Amino acid sequence: MQKAYHYRLYPTDDEMQKMTRIIGCCRFVWNRLLDYSSKSYIRRGESHSAFDLNNFIAHTLKPAYSWITDAPL
């Protein structure tokens, strides 16, 4: 038997803006990493480890898009 828990959040307007900003940053980074991984696999047939993707975020995405630091990635 499996149990499920449902939680309801009642965020304030400020909390809602922060959550929306964090979700948007995460979505942007996810899409960029997916594009980076897909193109490198198609072109060179190589896949990337989590370490490689973290380096891509730190050395490529964060300097180019400073607003990414708003989200705890």
All heavy atoms as a GROMACS GRO file, in nm:
protein
  614
    1MET      N    1   0.084  -0.117   0.000
    1MET     CA    2   0.000   0.000   0.000
    1MET      C    3   0.089   0.124   0.000
    1MET      O    4   0.181   0.136   0.078
    1MET     CB    5  -0.089  -0.001   0.124
    1MET     CG    6  -0.170   0.123   0.138
    1MET     SD    7  -0.252   0.129   0.296
    1MET     CE    8  -0.418   0.140   0.245
    2GLN      N    9   0.060   0.215  -0.090
    2GLN     CA   10   0.136   0.339  -0.099
    2GLN      C   11   0.052   0.453  -0.045
    2GLN      O   12  -0.069   0.459  -0.066
    2GLN     CB   13   0.175   0.368  -0.243
    2GLN     CG   14   0.272   0.268  -0.299
    2GLN     CD   15   0.311   0.302  -0.442
    2GLN    OE1   16   0.248   0.384  -0.506
    2GLN    NE2   17   0.415   0.237  -0.489
    3LYS      N   18   0.118   0.542   0.024
    3LYS     CA   19   0.051   0.661   0.075
    3LYS      C   20   0.094   0.782  -0.006
    3LYS      O   21   0.206   0.787  -0.055
    3LYS     CB   22   0.087   0.684   0.221
    3LYS     CG   23   0.030   0.582   0.315
    3LYS     CD   24   0.061   0.620   0.458
    3LYS     CE   25   0.002   0.520   0.553
    3LYS     NZ   26   0.027   0.558   0.693
    4ALA      N   27   0.005   0.874  -0.019
    4ALA     CA   28   0.036   0.999  -0.087
    4ALA      C   29  -0.005   1.114   0.003
    4ALA      O   30  -0.106   1.108   0.074
    4ALA     CB   31  -0.039   1.007  -0.219
    5TYR      N   32   0.076   1.216   0.001
    5TYR     CA   33   0.048   1.335   0.079
    5TYR      C   34   0.029   1.452  -0.017
    5TYR      O   35   0.104   1.466  -0.113
    5TYR     CB   36   0.162   1.365   0.176
    5TYR     CG   37   0.182   1.259   0.281
    5TYR    CD1   38   0.275   1.159   0.264
    5TYR    CD2   39   0.105   1.260   0.396
    5TYR    CE1   40   0.293   1.061   0.359
    5TYR    CE2   41   0.121   1.163   0.492
    5TYR     CZ   42   0.216   1.063   0.474
    5TYR     OH   43   0.231   0.968   0.568
    6HIS      N   44  -0.068   1.530   0.010
    6HIS     CA   45  -0.094   1.650  -0.070
    6HIS      C   46  -0.074   1.771   0.020
    6HIS      O   47  -0.125   1.776   0.132
    6HIS     CB   48  -0.237   1.651  -0.124
    6HIS     CG   49  -0.264   1.541  -0.220
    6HIS    ND1   50  -0.235   1.551  -0.355
    6HIS    CD2   51  -0.315   1.417  -0.203
    6HIS    CE1   52  -0.268   1.439  -0.415
    6HIS    NE2   53  -0.318   1.355  -0.324
    7TYR      N   54   0.002   1.866  -0.032
    7TYR     CA   55   0.027   1.989   0.042
    7TYR      C   56  -0.020   2.106  -0.040
    7TYR      O   57  -0.005   2.108  -0.162
    7TYR     CB   58   0.177   2.004   0.072
    7TYR     CG   59   0.231   1.896   0.161
    7TYR    CD1   60   0.296   1.786   0.107
    7TYR    CD2   61   0.218   1.905   0.298
    7TYR    CE1   62   0.346   1.686   0.188
    7TYR    CE2   63   0.268   1.806   0.381
    7TYR     CZ   64   0.331   1.696   0.325
    7TYR     OH   65   0.380   1.598   0.406
    8ARG      N   66  -0.073   2.202   0.024
    8ARG     CA   67  -0.117   2.323  -0.043
    8ARG      C   68  -0.036   2.439   0.012
    8ARG      O   69  -0.020   2.453   0.133
    8ARG     CB   70  -0.265   2.347  -0.020
    8ARG     CG   71  -0.313   2.476  -0.086
    8ARG     CD   72  -0.459   2.481  -0.093
    8ARG     NE   73  -0.495   2.404  -0.212
    8ARG     CZ   74  -0.618   2.381  -0.250
    8ARG    NH1   75  -0.719   2.424  -0.178
    8ARG    NH2   76  -0.645   2.314  -0.359
    9LEU      N   77   0.016   2.521  -0.078
    9LEU     CA   78   0.093   2.638  -0.039
    9LEU      C   79   0.007   2.763  -0.055
    9LEU      O   80  -0.071   2.774  -0.149
    9LEU     CB   81   0.218   2.652  -0.126
    9LEU     CG   82   0.319   2.537  -0.122
    9LEU    CD1   83   0.430   2.562  -0.222
    9LEU    CD2   84   0.375   2.523   0.018
   10TYR      N   85   0.027   2.854   0.035
   10TYR     CA   86  -0.039   2.984   0.027
   10TYR      C   87   0.069   3.092   0.034
   10TYR      O   88   0.085   3.159   0.135
   10TYR     CB   89  -0.139   3.001   0.141
   10TYR     CG   90  -0.252   2.900   0.137
   10TYR    CD1   91  -0.251   2.790   0.221
   10TYR    CD2   92  -0.357   2.916   0.048
   10TYR    CE1   93  -0.353   2.697   0.217
   10TYR    CE2   94  -0.460   2.824   0.044
   10TYR     CZ   95  -0.458   2.714   0.128
   10TYR     OH   96  -0.559   2.622   0.124
   11PRO      N   97   0.142   3.110  -0.077
   11PRO     CA   98   0.252   3.207  -0.074
   11PRO      C   99   0.202   3.350  -0.081
   11PRO      O  100   0.096   3.379  -0.138
   11PRO     CB  101   0.332   3.172  -0.198
   11PRO     CG  102   0.234   3.112  -0.291
   11PRO     CD  103   0.134   3.040  -0.204
   12THR      N  104   0.282   3.438  -0.023
   12THR     CA  105   0.254   3.581  -0.036
   12THR      C  106   0.295   3.624  -0.176
   12THR      O  107   0.354   3.547  -0.252
   12THR     CB  108   0.332   3.660   0.069
   12THR    OG1  109   0.472   3.644   0.044
   12THR    CG2  110   0.298   3.615   0.210
   13ASP      N  111   0.264   3.746  -0.211
   13ASP     CA  112   0.301   3.796  -0.345
   13ASP      C  113   0.452   3.795  -0.364
   13ASP      O  114   0.501   3.761  -0.472
   13ASP     CB  115   0.245   3.936  -0.367
   13ASP     CG  116   0.094   3.936  -0.383
   13ASP    OD1  117   0.038   3.830  -0.419
   13ASP    OD2  118   0.034   4.042  -0.359
   14ASP      N  119   0.526   3.833  -0.261
   14ASP     CA  120   0.672   3.834  -0.269
   14ASP      C  121   0.727   3.693  -0.288
   14ASP      O  122   0.815   3.670  -0.371
   14ASP     CB  123   0.731   3.897  -0.144
   14ASP     CG  124   0.880   3.914  -0.152
   14ASP    OD1  125   0.929   3.960  -0.258
   14ASP    OD2  126   0.949   3.881  -0.053
   15GLU      N  127   0.673   3.598  -0.212
   15GLU     CA  128   0.717   3.459  -0.227
   15GLU      C  129   0.681   3.403  -0.364
   15GLU      O  130   0.758   3.327  -0.423
   15GLU     CB  131   0.654   3.373  -0.118
   15GLU     CG  132   0.706   3.403   0.021
   15GLU     CD  133   0.626   3.335   0.130
   15GLU    OE1  134   0.507   3.304   0.107
   15GLU    OE2  135   0.683   3.316   0.238
   16MET      N  136   0.566   3.441  -0.416
   16MET     CA  137   0.524   3.396  -0.549
   16MET      C  138   0.618   3.448  -0.656
   16MET      O  139   0.655   3.375  -0.748
   16MET     CB  140   0.381   3.441  -0.577
   16MET     CG  141   0.328   3.388  -0.708
   16MET     SD  142   0.320   3.210  -0.710
   16MET     CE  143   0.152   3.187  -0.668
   17GLN      N  144   0.662   3.573  -0.645
   17GLN     CA  145   0.757   3.629  -0.741
   17GLN      C  146   0.890   3.555  -0.734
   17GLN      O  147   0.950   3.525  -0.838
   17GLN     CB  148   0.779   3.777  -0.715
   17GLN     CG  149   0.665   3.864  -0.758
   17GLN     CD  150   0.691   4.011  -0.727
   17GLN    OE1  151   0.775   4.044  -0.643
   17GLN    NE2  152   0.619   4.099  -0.795
   18LYS      N  153   0.936   3.525  -0.613
   18LYS     CA  154   1.063   3.452  -0.598
   18LYS      C  155   1.053   3.312  -0.656
   18LYS      O  156   1.144   3.266  -0.725
   18LYS     CB  157   1.103   3.444  -0.451
   18LYS     CG  158   1.151   3.575  -0.395
   18LYS     CD  159   1.189   3.562  -0.249
   18LYS     CE  160   1.229   3.697  -0.191
   18LYS     NZ  161   1.260   3.688  -0.048
   19MET      N  162   0.943   3.243  -0.629
   19MET     CA  163   0.925   3.108  -0.684
   19MET      C  164   0.919   3.111  -0.836
   19MET      O  165   0.977   3.026  -0.903
   19MET     CB  166   0.799   3.044  -0.627
   19MET     CG  167   0.814   2.999  -0.485
   19MET     SD  168   0.679   2.895  -0.425
   19MET     CE  169   0.542   3.009  -0.424
   20THR      N  170   0.849   3.209  -0.890
   20THR     CA  171   0.838   3.221  -1.035
   20THR      C  172   0.975   3.249  -1.097
   20THR      O  173   1.010   3.191  -1.201
   20THR     CB  174   0.740   3.334  -1.072
   20THR    OG1  175   0.614   3.306  -1.012
   20THR    CG2  176   0.723   3.347  -1.221
   21ARG      N  177   1.055   3.334  -1.033
   21ARG     CA  178   1.189   3.365  -1.082
   21ARG      C  179   1.279   3.241  -1.079
   21ARG      O  180   1.351   3.212  -1.173
   21ARG     CB  181   1.250   3.478  -1.000
   21ARG     CG  182   1.378   3.532  -1.060
   21ARG     CD  183   1.435   3.650  -0.982
   21ARG     NE  184   1.334   3.741  -0.933
   21ARG     CZ  185   1.324   3.779  -0.806
   21ARG    NH1  186   1.408   3.736  -0.715
   21ARG    NH2  187   1.230   3.863  -0.768
   22ILE      N  188   1.273   3.166  -0.970
   22ILE     CA  189   1.355   3.046  -0.956
   22ILE      C  190   1.314   2.941  -1.060
   22ILE      O  191   1.399   2.880  -1.125
   22ILE     CB  192   1.344   2.990  -0.813
   22ILE    CG1  193   1.418   3.082  -0.716
   22ILE    CG2  194   1.400   2.848  -0.805
   22ILE    CD1  195   1.394   3.048  -0.570
   23ILE      N  196   1.185   2.921  -1.077
   23ILE     CA  197   1.137   2.824  -1.176
   23ILE      C  198   1.178   2.865  -1.316
   23ILE      O  199   1.219   2.782  -1.398
   23ILE     CB  200   0.984   2.805  -1.164
   23ILE    CG1  201   0.952   2.734  -1.032
   23ILE    CG2  202   0.928   2.728  -1.281
   23ILE    CD1  203   0.806   2.734  -0.996
   24GLY      N  204   1.170   2.993  -1.347
   24GLY     CA  205   1.211   3.042  -1.479
   24GLY      C  206   1.360   3.022  -1.504
   24GLY      O  207   1.400   2.981  -1.612
   25CYS      N  208   1.442   3.048  -1.402
   25CYS     CA  209   1.587   3.026  -1.415
   25CYS      C  210   1.618   2.878  -1.437
   25CYS      O  211   1.700   2.843  -1.522
   25CYS     CB  212   1.661   3.076  -1.292
   25CYS     SG  213   1.666   3.254  -1.276
   26CYS      N  214   1.552   2.794  -1.360
   26CYS     CA  215   1.575   2.649  -1.373
   26CYS      C  216   1.533   2.599  -1.511
   26CYS      O  217   1.602   2.516  -1.572
   26CYS     CB  218   1.502   2.574  -1.264
   26CYS     SG  219   1.569   2.602  -1.100
   27ARG      N  220   1.419   2.647  -1.560
   27ARG     CA  221   1.372   2.608  -1.692
   27ARG      C  222   1.470   2.652  -1.800
   27ARG      O  223   1.503   2.576  -1.892
   27ARG     CB  224   1.234   2.666  -1.718
   27ARG     CG  225   1.174   2.624  -1.851
   27ARG     CD  226   1.036   2.683  -1.873
   27ARG     NE  227   1.042   2.829  -1.876
   27ARG     CZ  228   0.976   2.908  -1.791
   27ARG    NH1  229   0.901   2.857  -1.697
   27ARG    NH2  230   0.986   3.039  -1.801
   28PHE      N  231   1.522   2.774  -1.789
   28PHE     CA  232   1.618   2.826  -1.885
   28PHE      C  233   1.745   2.742  -1.887
   28PHE      O  234   1.793   2.702  -1.992
   28PHE     CB  235   1.652   2.972  -1.852
   28PHE     CG  236   1.755   3.033  -1.941
   28PHE    CD1  237   1.721   3.081  -2.066
   28PHE    CD2  238   1.887   3.042  -1.900
   28PHE    CE1  239   1.817   3.137  -2.148
   28PHE    CE2  240   1.983   3.097  -1.981
   28PHE     CZ  241   1.948   3.144  -2.106
   29VAL      N  242   1.798   2.712  -1.768
   29VAL     CA  243   1.922   2.634  -1.758
   29VAL      C  244   1.899   2.493  -1.811
   29VAL      O  245   1.982   2.439  -1.885
   29VAL     CB  246   1.975   2.632  -1.614
   29VAL    CG1  247   2.087   2.531  -1.597
   29VAL    CG2  248   2.022   2.770  -1.574
   30TRP      N  249   1.787   2.431  -1.776
   30TRP     CA  250   1.755   2.297  -1.824
   30TRP      C  251   1.753   2.294  -1.976
   30TRP      O  252   1.811   2.205  -2.038
   30TRP     CB  253   1.621   2.251  -1.768
   30TRP     CG  254   1.574   2.122  -1.828
   30TRP    CD1  255   1.493   2.104  -1.936
   30TRP    CD2  256   1.611   1.991  -1.784
   30TRP    NE1  257   1.475   1.971  -1.961
   30TRP    CE2  258   1.547   1.899  -1.870
   30TRP    CE3  259   1.692   1.943  -1.682
   30TRP    CZ2  260   1.560   1.762  -1.855
   30TRP    CZ3  261   1.704   1.806  -1.667
   30TRP    CH2  262   1.640   1.716  -1.753
   31ASN      N  263   1.685   2.391  -2.037
   31ASN     CA  264   1.676   2.395  -2.184
   31ASN      C  265   1.812   2.418  -2.248
   31ASN      O  266   1.842   2.359  -2.352
   31ASN     CB  267   1.575   2.500  -2.228
   31ASN     CG  268   1.434   2.458  -2.199
   31ASN    OD1  269   1.401   2.340  -2.196
   31ASN    ND2  270   1.346   2.555  -2.175
   32ARG      N  271   1.895   2.504  -2.188
   32ARG     CA  272   2.030   2.527  -2.243
   32ARG      C  273   2.115   2.401  -2.233
   32ARG      O  274   2.190   2.368  -2.324
   32ARG     CB  275   2.099   2.643  -2.171
   32ARG     CG  276   2.037   2.776  -2.197
   32ARG     CD  277   2.056   2.815  -2.342
   32ARG     NE  278   1.976   2.932  -2.370
   32ARG     CZ  279   2.011   3.027  -2.455
   32ARG    NH1  280   2.123   3.018  -2.521
   32ARG    NH2  281   1.932   3.129  -2.476
   33LEU      N  282   2.109   2.332  -2.120
   33LEU     CA  283   2.186   2.208  -2.103
   33LEU      C  284   2.137   2.100  -2.198
   33LEU      O  285   2.218   2.024  -2.253
   33LEU     CB  286   2.179   2.159  -1.959
   33LEU     CG  287   2.250   2.244  -1.855
   33LEU    CD1  288   2.229   2.185  -1.717
   33LEU    CD2  289   2.397   2.256  -1.886
   34LEU      N  290   2.008   2.091  -2.218
   34LEU     CA  291   1.953   1.994  -2.312
   34LEU      C  292   2.000   2.023  -2.454
   34LEU      O  293   2.041   1.931  -2.527
   34LEU     CB  294   1.800   1.995  -2.305
   34LEU     CG  295   1.727   1.896  -2.393
   34LEU    CD1  296   1.761   1.754  -2.351
   34LEU    CD2  297   1.577   1.919  -2.383
   35ASP      N  298   1.999   2.148  -2.492
   35ASP     CA  299   2.047   2.188  -2.624
   35ASP      C  300   2.196   2.159  -2.639
   35ASP      O  301   2.239   2.103  -2.741
   35ASP     CB  302   2.019   2.337  -2.646
   35ASP     CG  303   2.057   2.384  -2.783
   35ASP    OD1  304   2.010   2.322  -2.882
   35ASP    OD2  305   2.134   2.481  -2.794
   36TYR      N  306   2.275   2.192  -2.538
   36TYR     CA  307   2.419   2.168  -2.539
   36TYR      C  308   2.449   2.019  -2.550
   36TYR      O  309   2.530   1.975  -2.634
   36TYR     CB  310   2.480   2.226  -2.412
   36TYR     CG  311   2.626   2.194  -2.389
   36TYR    CD1  312   2.725   2.247  -2.470
   36TYR    CD2  313   2.663   2.112  -2.284
   36TYR    CE1  314   2.858   2.218  -2.448
   36TYR    CE2  315   2.796   2.084  -2.260
   36TYR     CZ  316   2.893   2.136  -2.343
   36TYR     OH  317   3.025   2.107  -2.319
   37SER      N  318   2.380   1.938  -2.472
   37SER     CA  319   2.403   1.793  -2.474
   37SER      C  320   2.359   1.731  -2.606
   37SER      O  321   2.428   1.646  -2.662
   37SER     CB  322   2.328   1.726  -2.359
   37SER     OG  323   2.375   1.770  -2.236
   38SER      N  324   2.244   1.773  -2.656
   38SER     CA  325   2.192   1.718  -2.781
   38SER      C  326   2.284   1.750  -2.898
   38SER      O  327   2.316   1.661  -2.979
   38SER     CB  328   2.053   1.773  -2.810
   38SER     OG  329   1.963   1.735  -2.710
   39LYS      N  330   2.328   1.876  -2.907
   39LYS     CA  331   2.414   1.915  -3.019
   39LYS      C  332   2.549   1.845  -3.014
   39LYS      O  333   2.601   1.802  -3.116
   39LYS     CB  334   2.432   2.066  -3.021
   39LYS     CG  335   2.310   2.138  -3.071
   39LYS     CD  336   2.332   2.287  -3.075
   39LYS     CE  337   2.208   2.357  -3.125
   39LYS     NZ  338   2.222   2.503  -3.125
   40SER      N  339   2.606   1.832  -2.894
   40SER     CA  340   2.737   1.766  -2.886
   40SER      C  341   2.725   1.617  -2.915
   40SER      O  342   2.816   1.557  -2.970
   40SER     CB  343   2.803   1.791  -2.751
   40SER     OG  344   2.730   1.731  -2.649
   41TYR      N  345   2.612   1.556  -2.880
   41TYR     CA  346   2.594   1.415  -2.911
   41TYR      C  347   2.575   1.394  -3.061
   41TYR      O  348   2.630   1.302  -3.120
   41TYR     CB  349   2.475   1.357  -2.835
   41TYR     CG  350   2.461   1.209  -2.856
   41TYR    CD1  351   2.544   1.120  -2.788
   41TYR    CD2  352   2.368   1.156  -2.945
   41TYR    CE1  353   2.534   0.984  -2.807
   41TYR    CE2  354   2.356   1.021  -2.965
   41TYR     CZ  355   2.440   0.935  -2.896
   41TYR     OH  356   2.430   0.801  -2.917
   42ILE      N  357   2.498   1.482  -3.125
   42ILE     CA  358   2.474   1.470  -3.268
   42ILE      C  359   2.602   1.497  -3.346
   42ILE      O  360   2.634   1.424  -3.440
   42ILE     CB  361   2.362   1.567  -3.313
   42ILE    CG1  362   2.228   1.518  -3.257
   42ILE    CG2  363   2.356   1.579  -3.464
   42ILE    CD1  364   2.114   1.618  -3.273
   43ARG      N  365   2.678   1.600  -3.309
   43ARG     CA  366   2.798   1.638  -3.383
   43ARG      C  367   2.915   1.543  -3.360
   43ARG      O  368   2.983   1.502  -3.454
   43ARG     CB  369   2.840   1.779  -3.346
   43ARG     CG  370   2.746   1.883  -3.397
   43ARG     CD  371   2.791   2.022  -3.356
   43ARG     NE  372   2.691   2.120  -3.394
   43ARG     CZ  373   2.683   2.240  -3.344
   43ARG    NH1  374   2.767   2.280  -3.250
   43ARG    NH2  375   2.590   2.324  -3.385
   44ARG      N  376   2.941   1.509  -3.233
   44ARG     CA  377   3.062   1.433  -3.201
   44ARG      C  378   3.034   1.297  -3.139
   44ARG      O  379   3.126   1.221  -3.114
   44ARG     CB  380   3.150   1.515  -3.106
   44ARG     CG  381   3.202   1.644  -3.168
   44ARG     CD  382   3.291   1.719  -3.073
   44ARG     NE  383   3.220   1.770  -2.956
   44ARG     CZ  384   3.156   1.885  -2.948
   44ARG    NH1  385   3.151   1.963  -3.053
   44ARG    NH2  386   3.097   1.924  -2.837
   45GLY      N  387   2.909   1.267  -3.112
   45GLY     CA  388   2.873   1.140  -3.053
   45GLY      C  389   2.918   1.125  -2.909
   45GLY      O  390   2.934   1.014  -2.860
   46GLU      N  391   2.937   1.235  -2.839
   46GLU     CA  392   2.982   1.228  -2.700
   46GLU      C  393   2.870   1.271  -2.606
   46GLU      O  394   2.788   1.356  -2.638
   46GLU     CB  395   3.105   1.316  -2.677
   46GLU     CG  396   3.083   1.464  -2.695
   46GLU     CD  397   3.209   1.545  -2.678
   46GLU    OE1  398   3.319   1.490  -2.690
   46GLU    OE2  399   3.194   1.666  -2.653
   47SER      N  400   2.869   1.209  -2.491
   47SER     CA  401   2.773   1.248  -2.387
   47SER      C  402   2.850   1.312  -2.273
   47SER      O  403   2.970   1.291  -2.258
   47SER     CB  404   2.694   1.127  -2.339
   47SER     OG  405   2.781   1.030  -2.288
   48HIS      N  406   2.780   1.390  -2.192
   48HIS     CA  407   2.844   1.465  -2.086
   48HIS      C  408   2.802   1.412  -1.950
   48HIS      O  409   2.688   1.373  -1.929
   48HIS     CB  410   2.807   1.614  -2.096
   48HIS     CG  411   2.856   1.677  -2.222
   48HIS    ND1  412   2.987   1.708  -2.243
   48HIS    CD2  413   2.791   1.714  -2.334
   48HIS    CE1  414   3.000   1.761  -2.362
   48HIS    NE2  415   2.882   1.766  -2.419
   49SER      N  416   2.895   1.418  -1.857
   49SER     CA  417   2.866   1.380  -1.718
   49SER      C  418   2.807   1.500  -1.645
   49SER      O  419   2.805   1.613  -1.696
   49SER     CB  420   2.994   1.335  -1.648
   49SER     OG  421   3.084   1.443  -1.635
   50ALA      N  422   2.760   1.476  -1.525
   50ALA     CA  423   2.708   1.584  -1.443
   50ALA      C  424   2.817   1.687  -1.414
   50ALA      O  425   2.790   1.807  -1.408
   50ALA     CB  426   2.650   1.529  -1.313
   51PHE      N  427   2.940   1.640  -1.398
   51PHE     CA  428   3.053   1.730  -1.374
   51PHE      C  429   3.073   1.824  -1.493
   51PHE      O  430   3.093   1.944  -1.475
   51PHE     CB  431   3.179   1.648  -1.349
   51PHE     CG  432   3.300   1.730  -1.318
   51PHE    CD1  433   3.318   1.787  -1.193
   51PHE    CD2  434   3.398   1.752  -1.414
   51PHE    CE1  435   3.429   1.863  -1.164
   51PHE    CE2  436   3.509   1.828  -1.387
   51PHE     CZ  437   3.525   1.884  -1.262
   52ASP      N  438   3.066   1.771  -1.614
   52ASP     CA  439   3.080   1.853  -1.735
   52ASP      C  440   2.968   1.957  -1.745
   52ASP      O  441   2.992   2.073  -1.781
   52ASP     CB  442   3.077   1.766  -1.861
   52ASP     CG  443   3.193   1.671  -1.869
   52ASP    OD1  444   3.301   1.702  -1.812
   52ASP    OD2  445   3.178   1.565  -1.932
   53LEU      N  446   2.847   1.916  -1.714
   53LEU     CA  447   2.734   2.008  -1.723
   53LEU      C  448   2.741   2.116  -1.616
   53LEU      O  449   2.708   2.232  -1.642
   53LEU     CB  450   2.602   1.931  -1.714
   53LEU     CG  451   2.577   1.832  -1.829
   53LEU    CD1  452   2.449   1.755  -1.804
   53LEU    CD2  453   2.574   1.901  -1.963
   54ASN      N  454   2.788   2.081  -1.496
   54ASN     CA  455   2.807   2.182  -1.392
   54ASN      C  456   2.914   2.283  -1.433
   54ASN      O  457   2.902   2.403  -1.406
   54ASN     CB  458   2.844   2.117  -1.259
   54ASN     CG  459   2.726   2.058  -1.190
   54ASN    OD1  460   2.613   2.104  -1.207
   54ASN    ND2  461   2.750   1.955  -1.111
   55ASN      N  462   3.021   2.236  -1.496
   55ASN     CA  463   3.124   2.327  -1.546
   55ASN      C  464   3.069   2.417  -1.656
   55ASN      O  465   3.106   2.535  -1.664
   55ASN     CB  466   3.245   2.250  -1.597
   55ASN     CG  467   3.333   2.202  -1.485
   55ASN    OD1  468   3.331   2.258  -1.375
   55ASN    ND2  469   3.410   2.098  -1.511
   56PHE      N  470   2.982   2.363  -1.740
   56PHE     CA  471   2.921   2.444  -1.845
   56PHE      C  472   2.837   2.556  -1.784
   56PHE      O  473   2.840   2.670  -1.831
   56PHE     CB  474   2.835   2.355  -1.936
   56PHE     CG  475   2.769   2.429  -2.048
   56PHE    CD1  476   2.842   2.472  -2.157
   56PHE    CD2  477   2.633   2.456  -2.045
   56PHE    CE1  478   2.782   2.542  -2.261
   56PHE    CE2  479   2.572   2.524  -2.148
   56PHE     CZ  480   2.646   2.567  -2.256
   57ILE      N  481   2.764   2.524  -1.678
   57ILE     CA  482   2.685   2.626  -1.609
   57ILE      C  483   2.776   2.733  -1.549
   57ILE      O  484   2.756   2.853  -1.568
   57ILE     CB  485   2.597   2.564  -1.499
   57ILE    CG1  486   2.489   2.477  -1.560
   57ILE    CG2  487   2.534   2.672  -1.412
   57ILE    CD1  488   2.412   2.395  -1.458
   58ALA      N  489   2.879   2.688  -1.478
   58ALA     CA  490   2.966   2.781  -1.405
   58ALA      C  491   3.050   2.868  -1.496
   58ALA      O  492   3.070   2.986  -1.469
   58ALA     CB  493   3.055   2.703  -1.309
   59HIS      N  494   3.101   2.811  -1.605
   59HIS     CA  495   3.196   2.884  -1.688
   59HIS      C  496   3.137   2.946  -1.814
   59HIS      O  497   3.200   3.033  -1.875
   59HIS     CB  498   3.312   2.792  -1.728
   59HIS     CG  499   3.386   2.738  -1.610
   59HIS    ND1  500   3.457   2.818  -1.523
   59HIS    CD2  501   3.398   2.612  -1.563
   59HIS    CE1  502   3.511   2.744  -1.429
   59HIS    NE2  503   3.476   2.617  -1.450
   60THR      N  504   3.018   2.904  -1.853
   60THR     CA  505   2.959   2.957  -1.975
   60THR      C  506   2.829   3.032  -1.948
   60THR      O  507   2.813   3.146  -1.991
   60THR     CB  508   2.933   2.843  -2.076
   60THR    OG1  509   3.055   2.771  -2.098
   60THR    CG2  510   2.884   2.897  -2.207
   61LEU      N  511   2.737   2.967  -1.880
   61LEU     CA  512   2.606   3.029  -1.862
   61LEU      C  513   2.605   3.142  -1.760
   61LEU      O  514   2.550   3.248  -1.786
   61LEU     CB  515   2.503   2.923  -1.822
   61LEU     CG  516   2.466   2.820  -1.929
   61LEU    CD1  517   2.361   2.725  -1.875
   61LEU    CD2  518   2.416   2.888  -2.054
   62LYS      N  519   2.665   3.121  -1.643
   62LYS     CA  520   2.660   3.225  -1.540
   62LYS      C  521   2.731   3.354  -1.581
   62LYS      O  522   2.678   3.462  -1.555
   62LYS     CB  523   2.716   3.172  -1.408
   62LYS     CG  524   2.617   3.084  -1.335
   62LYS     CD  525   2.664   3.046  -1.198
   62LYS     CE  526   2.561   2.962  -1.126
   62LYS     NZ  527   2.605   2.922  -0.992
   63PRO      N  528   2.848   3.349  -1.646
   63PRO     CA  529   2.907   3.476  -1.692
   63PRO      C  530   2.824   3.546  -1.800
   63PRO      O  531   2.817   3.668  -1.805
   63PRO     CB  532   3.044   3.435  -1.746
   63PRO     CG  533   3.075   3.307  -1.680
   63PRO     CD  534   2.944   3.238  -1.660
   64ALA      N  535   2.759   3.468  -1.886
   64ALA     CA  536   2.681   3.526  -1.995
   64ALA      C  537   2.545   3.579  -1.947
   64ALA      O  538   2.495   3.679  -1.999
   64ALA     CB  539   2.661   3.424  -2.106
   65TYR      N  540   2.486   3.510  -1.851
   65TYR     CA  541   2.354   3.547  -1.800
   65TYR      C  542   2.364   3.562  -1.649
   65TYR      O  543   2.343   3.466  -1.574
   65TYR     CB  544   2.251   3.439  -1.835
   65TYR     CG  545   2.244   3.406  -1.982
   65TYR    CD1  546   2.310   3.294  -2.032
   65TYR    CD2  547   2.175   3.486  -2.070
   65TYR    CE1  548   2.304   3.264  -2.166
   65TYR    CE2  549   2.169   3.457  -2.205
   65TYR     CZ  550   2.234   3.344  -2.253
   65TYR     OH  551   2.228   3.314  -2.386
   66SER      N  552   2.394   3.680  -1.602
   66SER     CA  553   2.418   3.701  -1.459
   66SER      C  554   2.294   3.681  -1.374
   66SER      O  555   2.303   3.652  -1.255
   66SER     CB  556   2.474   3.841  -1.435
   66SER     OG  557   2.380   3.938  -1.477
   67TRP      N  558   2.176   3.691  -1.432
   67TRP     CA  559   2.052   3.674  -1.356
   67TRP      C  560   2.029   3.530  -1.315
   67TRP      O  561   1.941   3.501  -1.234
   67TRP     CB  562   1.933   3.729  -1.433
   67TRP     CG  563   1.924   3.679  -1.573
   67TRP    CD1  564   1.972   3.741  -1.684
   67TRP    CD2  565   1.862   3.559  -1.619
   67TRP    NE1  566   1.946   3.665  -1.797
   67TRP    CE2  567   1.878   3.554  -1.760
   67TRP    CE3  568   1.796   3.454  -1.556
   67TRP    CZ2  569   1.829   3.449  -1.836
   67TRP    CZ3  570   1.748   3.349  -1.632
   67TRP    CH2  571   1.765   3.347  -1.771
   68ILE      N  572   2.106   3.436  -1.370
   68ILE     CA  573   2.092   3.295  -1.332
   68ILE      C  574   2.125   3.275  -1.185
   68ILE      O  575   2.073   3.183  -1.121
   68ILE     CB  576   2.181   3.206  -1.422
   68ILE    CG1  577   2.121   3.201  -1.561
   68ILE    CG2  578   2.194   3.066  -1.367
   68ILE    CD1  579   2.201   3.121  -1.659
   69THR      N  580   2.208   3.360  -1.130
   69THR     CA  581   2.246   3.345  -0.988
   69THR      C  582   2.130   3.372  -0.893
   69THR      O  583   2.142   3.349  -0.774
   69THR     CB  584   2.363   3.437  -0.952
   69THR    OG1  585   2.327   3.573  -0.983
   69THR    CG2  586   2.488   3.400  -1.032
   70ASP      N  587   2.015   3.419  -0.946
   70ASP     CA  588   1.896   3.437  -0.862
   70ASP      C  589   1.842   3.305  -0.811
   70ASP      O  590   1.779   3.299  -0.707
   70ASP     CB  591   1.785   3.507  -0.941
   70ASP     CG  592   1.818   3.651  -0.973
   70ASP    OD1  593   1.912   3.705  -0.912
   70ASP    OD2  594   1.749   3.709  -1.058
   71ALA      N  595   1.868   3.198  -0.885
   71ALA     CA  596   1.816   3.066  -0.846
   71ALA      C  597   1.928   2.984  -0.785
   71ALA      O  598   2.042   2.989  -0.829
   71ALA     CB  599   1.762   2.994  -0.968
   72PRO      N  600   1.897   2.906  -0.684
   72PRO     CA  601   1.998   2.819  -0.622
   72PRO      C  602   2.020   2.693  -0.705
   72PRO      O  603   1.963   2.589  -0.676
   72PRO     CB  604   1.939   2.787  -0.486
   72PRO     CG  605   1.791   2.796  -0.508
   72PRO     CD  606   1.771   2.902  -0.611
   73LEU      N  607   2.101   2.702  -0.808
   73LEU     CA  608   2.124   2.587  -0.897
   73LEU      C  609   2.236   2.499  -0.846
   73LEU      O  610   2.334   2.538  -0.797
   73LEU     CB  611   2.157   2.635  -1.038
   73LEU     CG  612   2.049   2.718  -1.105
   73LEU    CD1  613   2.099   2.770  -1.238
   73LEU    CD2  614   1.925   2.636  -1.126
   0.00000   0.00000   0.00000
